[in-house]
Amino acid sequence: MKRRPNRPDLKQFAAAGAAILLGLGSSPVSAQQAQSPAPTQSAGASQFIAQSELGNTLKLPVHLWTPADLSEKDIEKARGIIVVLQALIFDGTAFDLLARHLTEKGYVVFSQDFRGYGQWLTDNNDFGGDKQIHFGQSKDDLTKILSALREKHPGKKIYCIGESIGANMALWEASTEPKLMDGAIAVGLTNKRCHFLPRPYWAVTIAKGLQHPKKPVNIKPYMKPVLTEDKELNLKIIDDKNTLTAISPTDLIKAKLTNQYSLDDVEKIPSTMPILVIAGAKDKVQRTSSLKAILKRMPSQQKELVILPEKGHLLIEHRDLDPEIAQLIDSWLEKRDSSSVALKD
């Protein structure tokens, strides 16, 4: 499995640093601690468990949403299993509204905190790791989670839904471990990045990054125009205490290279693997027009690209679930559920 260089050279940093500061890169990261919901929290027809028994077994931070009448021990009664994968500025709890919608449909929803996020910042000693961002290890964690779920629930369909870098991670897993899932939905898949005119302060920020490549830099000003299609929503996301708003140049390069590597082997996705890619035509982070080329490389006979004309980059985290997007996801899952169980190859 490919991994990012741990020590990117100056040329790599300058290119990647310029990319994010000009609005070309993926969404940013911060050392600021995101606060998770209460350990066990019920709302309507769903229940949120901050640390699942699966997570305890694997010694990983794994969150869980279930229908209100189901416990983690009752997963066999659920309609299916969904594992959601976060965007770069959030932790694994960011899918709360989507997850609660899916539990109302009868699914159980798991999410992990990528390394360097969420509970890794507060309880990393409990998980045998550190506070640093590690995307390769996060991908390995995903494999462990899916393997455990497949082993314990062999008759249940397992789907991955990811957004932004999480979308890339979902396709990376589908390329390398296809037997562990039965389909993937990639929202805001990051392939080629958009180009923006320089902002007045980008040179100063890059200079600071060159001097201290491992020190997070504040990039709130660069986030405001690109997160979603809604400027007011962008401000709310940035001001939310759970949003991470700074990134070190080193971690920026790791994210950039992870997005690249994750799409290197999409030709290995099985022809039987259903893939849905959802993107906004007004996405200012990645070039939506480049996604057709990615889908063309996938052997899947059940692949679909849906471009929403009035939408931007982030579509399913930390915002109300749009009825059109909910319908896309629901109908895709219903179609998958009507087919035979558990992909075998």
Secondary structure as GFF3:
##gff-version 3
##sequence-region A 1 345
A	DSSP	alpha_helix	10	21	.	.	.	ID=ss1
A	DSSP	beta_strand	40	43	.	.	.	ID=ss2
A	DSSP	beta_strand	46	49	.	.	.	ID=ss3
A	DSSP	alpha_helix	53	58	.	.	.	ID=ss4
A	DSSP	beta_strand	62	67	.	.	.	ID=ss5
A	DSSP	three_ten_helix	72	77	.	.	.	ID=ss6
A	DSSP	beta_strand	80	85	.	.	.	ID=ss7
A	DSSP	three_ten_helix	92	95	.	.	.	ID=ss8
A	DSSP	alpha_helix	96	104	.	.	.	ID=ss9
A	DSSP	beta_strand	107	112	.	.	.	ID=ss10
A	DSSP	three_ten_helix	118	121	.	.	.	ID=ss11
A	DSSP	three_ten_helix	124	127	.	.	.	ID=ss12
A	DSSP	alpha_helix	135	152	.	.	.	ID=ss13
A	DSSP	beta_strand	158	163	.	.	.	ID=ss14
A	DSSP	alpha_helix	165	176	.	.	.	ID=ss15
A	DSSP	three_ten_helix	178	180	.	.	.	ID=ss16
A	DSSP	beta_strand	184	187	.	.	.	ID=ss17
A	DSSP	alpha_helix	202	211	.	.	.	ID=ss18
A	DSSP	beta_strand	217	218	.	.	.	ID=ss19
A	DSSP	alpha_helix	220	223	.	.	.	ID=ss20
A	DSSP	alpha_helix	231	239	.	.	.	ID=ss21
A	DSSP	beta_strand	246	247	.	.	.	ID=ss22
A	DSSP	alpha_helix	249	261	.	.	.	ID=ss23
A	DSSP	three_ten_helix	266	268	.	.	.	ID=ss24
A	DSSP	beta_strand	275	280	.	.	.	ID=ss25
A	DSSP	three_ten_helix	288	290	.	.	.	ID=ss26
A	DSSP	alpha_helix	291	297	.	.	.	ID=ss27
A	DSSP	beta_strand	303	308	.	.	.	ID=ss28
A	DSSP	alpha_helix	323	337	.	.	.	ID=ss29
###
